[in-house]
Amino acid sequence: MRTARTSGGTTGDDRTDVLPPGCRIGGWVVTRLIGSGGWSTVYAARPAGRRPGRAATLPGHGDVALKIMPTAGLSPRQVRRIVESARREVELGRRAGHSRLIGFQEWFVLASPERPSLEGAIVLVMERAAGSLRDLIEAGVPEADRGRLIAGICEGLAHLHRSGWVHSDLKPENVLLGRDRSVKLSDFGLATELTGTHGYAPPMGTLDYFPPERWKAPLGELGVRVRPTADIWALGVIIHEVFAPGVPLFAGATPVARGAAVQEYGEGRAALRVDHAVPAFWRALATDCLAPTHRARAPHTAESLLARITAHREARVAGAGRRCGRARTAVLATALCGVAGATLCSDGVRAAPAAPAGLVRVYNAERGCREPVDLDLRCSLGLAVDPLRPYTAENVVPTRVWHGDVLTADCQVHGGDPVIDEEDRQSTRWFRIRLPAGSVPSTAWLPAVRTREVRALPECR
Ligand SMILES: Nc1ncnc2c1ncn2[C@@H]1O[C@H](COP(=O)(O)OP(=O)(O)OP(=O)(O)O)[C@@H](O)[C@H]1O
């Protein structure tokens, strides 16, 4: 077990006090408060070695979220609960990492003499997201984003279930979004490893996402029995929230009253009322996720739901005449789930020996990202909106590109923002890239360090 110290911002010793920007936690410096849950507070932080205000050299590098779980002043039972919750997060983070799950970096226990409220707190260091699906639902989910977001959740769930885990607390607060709005499931404090068909979770969670059977599940020594179908139910509730925000799926003034309505439905005494604002395809999908019993829900695995969404998307893309070709259909199907409509078409060109004039082939200096069909989002690269502004996550378009993609460049600029890649190559040159028809904006910028083949290109005016 590793311990780390706090320093800076030493006022107050209350359990609920907020760490000020600049406070050092282990090797990290707090930059702002993100939010609090029942047992933890989450902060944005940067590495202690990096100067404030200075962005990471490349998008996505450096900034983290610190989830701090205080233990001081709690009863031994509460401390056990927190340690257990941290253990689940760490285990899952180590063993089931995936681009659709928030990345886990490290954990440590704080030694905090100046701040007794944080003495013995457990700190989880995670990849930092830009916000949550809850924030987006409250702000209004753009119509064009809805299916893509559900597909992303489904992809994360499919991975979790395949790896033998149940999330057990799936809700919009725990669906985080990257700056490019890519989906990352998070908060694995109740995640449960399956032994056979089920596992046991602590008797906690969020009532509005409990399936009917959970309300009557007996509490044994190991906890409450949970199965992947519990996550599928929660997914159904989320689909409804995304397509019909603010419209309750089950009536009731309190979570317990709504839980009674869920049980009535589960026992066949009430009908499911999916709001008419939910489009037909998503209504059918939500209805299957919300099948009243575990048994009726079981055929609708995350994998099968994902396949339906992919087929639906492909049919729509084909209908819109934007199919990207046959060679990479299988790969694209996966990519479409997460970044639908936001990948550039480069079928067949990855294998071509050289890019002709006007085309640039993307080069990723990270070695693990050069597999020919590696469309892992962690390996994706951003294209900048403005080559004169710092190349940070705020300055990239939603379209992602991967090593080997061949892009159409129409001109270049010298004297843009300097970019250094992972092999320490530096350049101020940028290429203007044409994005697929219908993209807004219609062009974006690739730093010259992201390609090794450069053909003659005119200067941009
Ligand atoms: N890695 C992260 N990046 C950005 N925001 C995060 C991250 N992890 C959590 N958050 C946000 O921080 C807030 C607090 O999260 P936390 O996990 O402590 O509680 P919660 O999920 O809201 O509630 P509870 O866990 O008690 O059910 C939430 O709004 C969540 O969306």
The ligand as an ORCA input file, in Angstrom:
! r2SCAN-3c Opt
* xyz 0 1
  N     -13.107     10.571    -13.891
  C     -13.974     11.573    -13.780
  N     -13.882     12.644    -14.596
  C     -14.770     13.675    -14.508
  N     -15.821     13.691    -13.647
  C     -15.978     12.645    -12.814
  C     -15.071     11.540    -12.828
  N     -15.482     10.633    -11.899
  C     -16.582     11.160    -11.332
  N     -16.897     12.355    -11.870
  C     -18.026     13.230    -11.505
  O     -17.845     13.596    -10.148
  C     -19.099     13.656     -9.485
  C     -19.016     12.869     -8.184
  O     -18.776     11.490     -8.499
  P     -18.894     10.348     -7.423
  O     -18.512      9.067     -8.056
  O     -18.181     10.787     -6.183
  O     -20.424     10.372     -7.027
  P     -21.784     10.013     -7.799
  O     -21.534      8.976     -8.837
  O     -22.401     11.325     -8.271
  O     -22.664      9.476     -6.603
  P     -22.565      8.062     -5.830
  O     -21.261      7.402     -6.220
  O     -22.628      8.436     -4.410
  O     -23.749      7.333     -6.332
  C     -20.144     13.124    -10.459
  O     -20.824     14.246    -10.984
  C     -19.357     12.452    -11.552
  O     -20.011     12.618    -12.818
*
